[in-house]
Structure formats: structure tokens, C-alpha cells
Amino acid sequence: MPADKFWDAASARAIDHNGDYFAIKGPLNVPRGPQGHPVIAQTGASEGGIDLAARHGEIIYCNILSREAGQAFGKKVKDRAVSFGRDPSTIRIVPGLVAILGKTREEALRKHELFSGAGSEDALLARFAKDHGIDLASFDPDAVLDGADFVPDQNRQMAVGMASRNC
């Protein structure tokens, strides 16, 4: 196939699947992936999430705030994969980013409030303080945050990745 061609229509074969969960008809217009099956993507920095990623994941979404924490998370997942008999080179760690943009800081805050359902900047700050065990009365939202103050319980039911410093 020429280098400038992504897909050769002559190589297509009909896909006619009728199953319990979905039905599909027609050729698939993308090449088969090198792994020979759909990619398994996973997210989660709890101990259970890391086990799942290490056993089965191929792309692991990592929502961690520093390069060092991301590298530590990647090492932890890949070391655990080795302990399960997997080749760690088959796992890709993908950093996450959620950007909320506005023409002004106030516009970006309003969008964040809308998306989060908090309703106001004060409610966003109150939720942040509650989620991280911070006394809202003494919290200065304009002060530089110290990562040492944000060590999550690895087994809590909500996401731990954003607060992880050293996985």
C-alpha cells in the first residue's frame, strides 16, 4: 500500500454481526490494530485500578498533576504488570488534562461552575476544601498549594489520581 494511503478499500471484508449488545453491518474502514483486538483503555489510580490496568490495560489514562507522580504511577503499573507476567512495553500511560478556557478568568470560572454543577465560585471552593479535608475558614484560594497537603486515601471510592503525588 502506498505510504500516502491509510486504507485500501480492496482489502475490506463485510462485517455482519448481530449480538446481544449491538449489531453492525458493513466494512470497517480502519486497519486492524497491531494487538489484533480492540484496545483496552483503563483509568484509575486506586490499588484496584492499578491491578486492573496491570493485568489488562493497554492505554492507561493517568490524571496526575506532576511529572514525577506520573512517572511513579507508570512505574507502579508496569512493575505490577511484570508481577502478573505481562510485558510492560505493551502498556502506554497517557496523561490527562481538562482545560476550561474563557476570554477572561471570570468566563472560565463560570464555565467550570456550569460543567461541575457547583453553581458558584464559593461552591467550587467549598467542594474542593471538603474533598481534600481542608478547613474552608482558613483556606486561601490564591495561595500556592503544597502537594504534601493532598495525600489521598488510595481506597476511597472517588478518583485518587488528581491528588496522587507518589503512587
C-alpha positions as CSV (number, residue, x, y, z in Angstrom):
1,M,0.0,0.0,0.0
2,P,1.4,3.5,-0.8
3,A,2.7,5.5,2.1
4,D,0.1,8.3,1.5
5,K,-2.8,5.8,1.7
6,F,-4.3,5.0,5.0
7,W,-6.7,2.2,3.9
8,D,-7.0,0.0,0.9
9,A,-10.7,-0.5,0.1
10,A,-9.9,-3.7,-1.8
11,S,-8.8,-5.3,1.5
12,A,-12.3,-4.7,3.1
13,R,-14.4,-7.5,4.1
14,A,-18.0,-7.4,5.2
15,I,-18.7,-7.2,8.9
16,D,-22.2,-8.6,9.7
17,H,-22.6,-9.0,13.4
18,N,-25.8,-9.3,15.3
19,G,-25.2,-9.9,19.0
20,D,-26.9,-9.4,22.3
21,Y,-25.5,-5.9,22.8
22,F,-25.1,-4.5,19.3
23,A,-25.4,-5.1,15.6
24,I,-23.1,-3.8,12.9
25,K,-23.1,-4.2,9.1
26,G,-20.5,-3.0,6.6
27,P,-16.8,-2.9,6.1
28,L,-14.6,-1.4,8.8
29,N,-12.5,1.4,7.2
30,V,-9.5,1.3,9.5
31,P,-6.6,-1.2,9.6
32,R,-6.5,-3.9,12.2
33,G,-4.5,-2.8,15.3
34,P,-1.2,-4.5,16.0
35,Q,-2.6,-6.2,19.1
36,G,-5.3,-7.9,16.9
37,H,-8.2,-6.9,19.1
38,P,-9.8,-3.6,20.3
39,V,-7.6,-1.5,22.6
40,I,-8.3,-1.9,26.3
41,A,-8.2,1.6,27.9
42,Q,-8.4,2.0,31.7
43,T,-8.3,4.7,34.2
44,G,-8.0,4.6,38.0
45,A,-5.1,5.1,40.5
46,S,-6.6,3.2,43.4
47,E,-4.9,-0.2,44.2
48,G,-7.8,-2.0,42.5
49,G,-7.5,0.3,39.4
50,I,-3.7,-0.3,39.2
51,D,-4.3,-4.1,39.4
52,L,-6.9,-3.9,36.6
53,A,-4.5,-1.7,34.5
54,A,-1.6,-4.0,35.1
55,R,-3.5,-7.2,34.2
56,H,-5.5,-6.0,31.2
57,G,-4.9,-2.4,30.2
58,E,-3.1,-1.2,27.1
59,I,-3.7,2.5,27.4
60,I,-3.9,3.8,30.9
61,Y,-5.3,7.3,31.5
62,C,-3.4,9.0,34.3
63,N,-4.9,12.0,35.8
64,I,-2.0,13.1,38.0
65,L,-0.7,16.6,38.4
66,S,3.1,16.3,38.3
67,R,5.6,14.7,36.0
68,E,7.2,12.9,39.0
69,A,3.9,11.5,40.2
70,G,3.1,10.4,36.6
71,Q,6.4,8.6,36.3
72,A,5.9,7.0,39.6
73,F,2.4,5.9,38.6
74,G,3.7,4.5,35.3
75,K,6.5,2.6,37.1
76,K,4.0,1.2,39.6
77,V,1.6,0.0,36.8
78,K,4.4,-1.5,34.8
79,D,6.1,-3.2,37.7
80,R,2.8,-4.7,38.7
81,A,2.3,-5.9,35.1
82,V,5.6,-7.7,35.3
83,S,4.4,-9.4,38.5
84,F,1.3,-10.6,36.6
85,G,3.5,-12.0,33.8
86,R,2.8,-9.2,31.3
87,D,5.3,-7.4,29.0
88,P,5.3,-3.8,30.3
89,S,6.2,-2.4,26.9
90,T,2.7,-3.2,25.8
91,I,1.3,-0.6,28.2
92,R,1.0,3.1,27.4
93,I,0.5,5.7,30.1
94,V,-1.5,8.7,28.8
95,P,-1.5,11.9,31.0
96,G,-4.9,13.6,31.4
97,L,-5.8,17.2,31.1
98,V,-9.1,19.0,31.3
99,A,-8.8,22.6,30.1
100,I,-11.6,25.0,30.6
101,L,-11.0,28.1,28.6
102,G,-12.6,31.6,28.5
103,K,-11.7,35.0,27.3
104,T,-11.3,36.0,30.9
105,R,-10.7,34.2,34.2
106,E,-14.3,35.0,35.2
107,E,-15.6,33.4,32.0
108,A,-13.5,30.3,32.5
109,L,-14.8,30.1,36.2
110,R,-18.4,30.4,35.0
111,K,-17.9,27.6,32.5
112,H,-16.3,25.5,35.2
113,E,-19.2,26.2,37.6
114,L,-21.6,25.2,34.8
115,F,-19.8,21.9,33.9
116,S,-19.2,20.9,37.6
117,G,-22.7,21.8,38.7
118,A,-21.3,23.7,41.7
119,G,-23.2,26.9,40.8
120,S,-20.7,29.5,42.1
121,E,-17.0,30.0,42.8
122,D,-17.7,29.8,46.5
123,A,-19.4,26.4,46.0
124,L,-16.4,25.2,43.9
125,L,-14.1,26.2,46.7
126,A,-16.3,24.6,49.3
127,R,-16.3,21.3,47.4
128,F,-12.6,21.4,46.9
129,A,-12.0,22.0,50.6
130,K,-14.4,19.3,51.6
131,D,-12.9,16.8,49.1
132,H,-9.4,17.4,50.5
133,G,-10.2,17.7,54.2
134,I,-9.2,21.4,54.2
135,D,-10.7,23.9,56.7
136,L,-12.5,26.3,54.4
137,A,-12.3,29.1,57.0
138,S,-8.5,29.1,56.9
139,F,-8.2,28.2,53.2
140,D,-6.7,30.9,50.9
141,P,-7.6,30.1,47.3
142,D,-5.0,32.4,46.0
143,A,-2.1,30.8,47.9
144,V,0.3,28.3,46.3
145,L,-0.9,24.8,47.1
146,D,1.5,22.4,48.8
147,G,1.3,18.9,47.3
148,A,2.2,17.4,50.7
149,D,-1.3,18.5,51.9
150,F,-3.0,16.4,49.3
151,V,-2.3,12.7,50.0
152,P,-5.5,10.7,49.2
153,D,-6.7,7.5,50.7
154,Q,-5.9,5.0,48.0
155,N,-9.0,3.0,48.6
156,R,-11.6,5.9,48.6
157,Q,-14.5,5.5,46.2
158,M,-13.8,8.7,44.3
159,A,-10.9,9.4,41.9
160,V,-7.5,9.4,43.6
161,G,-5.3,10.3,40.6
162,M,-5.5,14.0,40.7
163,A,-4.3,14.0,44.3
164,S,-1.6,11.4,43.9
165,R,2.0,12.6,44.4
166,N,3.8,9.3,44.7
167,C,1.9,6.3,43.5
